[in-house]
Amino acid sequence: MDLAALVDRVGPILGFVVCVTVVAELSSGIGVFTTLARGAARMARGSVLGLWLLVVLVAVAATTVLSLDTTAVLLTPVVLALAAQLGLDRAVFAYTAVWLANTASLLLPVSNLTNLLAVSRLPGYDAVDFAGLTWPAALVGVVVPVAVLAVLFRRSLRGRYALPPASPVGHRGLLVLATVVCVLLGPAFLLGVPVFTASAVAAAILVGACAVVRRDLLRWRLLPWPLVVGVSVLFVAVQYAHDHGLGTLLTAAAGQGEGWLALLRLTGLGALGANVIDNLPSYLALEPTAGSPVRLGALLVGVNAGPLITPWASLATLLWAARCRSAGVDVAWGRFTLRGLLLVPVLLVTCVTALWLTHG
């Protein structure tokens, strides 16, 4: 096992995870997501459907630019609290957050840790090239879950609500700064700024600003050390398994080729592995079997959009469930699994079809 090569590949990715987590946590503490949610409630003018569609847009934007964990961990409690305040069905907002946290994480390298790993295997690819590869599946990954949610919760999305009273904002200058920092991250990534550099600068700006006016937000818990340690262990374990025969077995199972069935086979295998074990080890184990950009895109569909059947398939889902319980929303895993079984097969087939029609 070449540990030096592994560290060279993984180090910048884990550095990005730490920095973007700091940005997301501080932005949440400053009130960025709460302000966006309340703004959406006012913009919808009392329409439940309009509010939900605006929450969809916020969830997609947060997932795309700040990663799926931001939506699962930070946006979820905000929209649940807003729904409770307005007397709306919290289940539709809870499922919107967890489904889009996973399925909307296909567009940019920063949207998901698996994407960052994938783009490091694509020589010469930047964020624009990556988006050019994944956008068909990314578009379907938003449209299909939203359509399914609209059908499942059609009764809850009817009617109107009373506009919430205006609430005081904390430090307005800090709120504006944090919002601008989050908004500028997306263009920075697309313009080719290295993801670690962009996220480190953003984190430094917010940490510096908070050190001046909101020192109470600067705590050691901002740093996701358990996640970093866990991911590091997974990298080493999967690499060791590959060196001792796992690669040969998975290569035979994954097949080869870029036809529709070949891509669907790889996607299905990635989704199966994610729901049996977890999406990150599933990606790491199957990555060497991809062999081409379009096959790598198909694998990402499986491990990003597929882990919505079992609770442990994605760390984001487990974090989401914890936030739901903290908000007093019961997560019925049997119902979660049944709805996932309804969504995931349709989602995988349509995403792979879109990818194949565009790049196959």
Stockholm file with secondary structure:
# STOCKHOLM 1.0

chainA/1-360         MDLAALVDRVGPILGFVVCVTVVAELSSGIGVFTTLARGAARMARGSVLGLWLLVVLVAVAATTVLSLDTTAVLLTPVVLALAAQLGLDRAVFAYTAVWLANTASLLLPVSNLTNLLAVSRLPGYDAVDFAGLTWPAALVGVVVPVAVLAVLFRRSLRGRYALPPASPVGHRGLLVLATVVCVLLGPAFLLGVPVFTASAVAAAILVGACAVVRRDLLRWRLLPWPLVVGVSVLFVAVQYAHDHGLGTLLTAAAGQGEGWLALLRLTGLGALGANVIDNLPSYLALEPTAGSPVRLGALLVGVNAGPLITPWASLATLLWAARCRSAGVDVAWGRFTLRGLLLVPVLLVTCVTALWLTHG
#=GR chainA/1-360 SS CCHHHHHHHHHHHHHHHHHHHHHHHHHHHHTHHHHHHHHHHHHTTTBHHHHHHHHHHHHHHHHHHHCHHIIIIIIHHHHHHHHHHHTCCHHHHHHHHHHHHHHTTTSSGGGCHHHHHHHTTSTTCCHHHHHHHHHHHHHHHHHHHHHHHHHHTTTTTSSBCCCCCCCCCSCHHHHHHHHHHHHHHHHHHHTTCCHHHHHHHHHHHHHHHHHHHCGGGCCGGGSCHHHHHHHHHHHHHHHHHIIIIIHHHHHHHHCCCSSHHHHHHHHHHHHHHHHHTCHHHHHHHHGGGTCSHHHHHHHHIIIIISCCSSGGGCHHHHHHHHHHHHTTCCCCHHHHHHHHHHHHHHHHHHHHHHHHHHHC
#=GC SS_cons         CCHHHHHHHHHHHHHHHHHHHHHHHHHHHHTHHHHHHHHHHHHTTTBHHHHHHHHHHHHHHHHHHHCHHIIIIIIHHHHHHHHHHHTCCHHHHHHHHHHHHHHTTTSSGGGCHHHHHHHTTSTTCCHHHHHHHHHHHHHHHHHHHHHHHHHHTTTTTSSBCCCCCCCCCSCHHHHHHHHHHHHHHHHHHHTTCCHHHHHHHHHHHHHHHHHHHCGGGCCGGGSCHHHHHHHHHHHHHHHHHIIIIIHHHHHHHHCCCSSHHHHHHHHHHHHHHHHHTCHHHHHHHHGGGTCSHHHHHHHHIIIIISCCSSGGGCHHHHHHHHHHHHTTCCCCHHHHHHHHHHHHHHHHHHHHHHHHHHHC
//
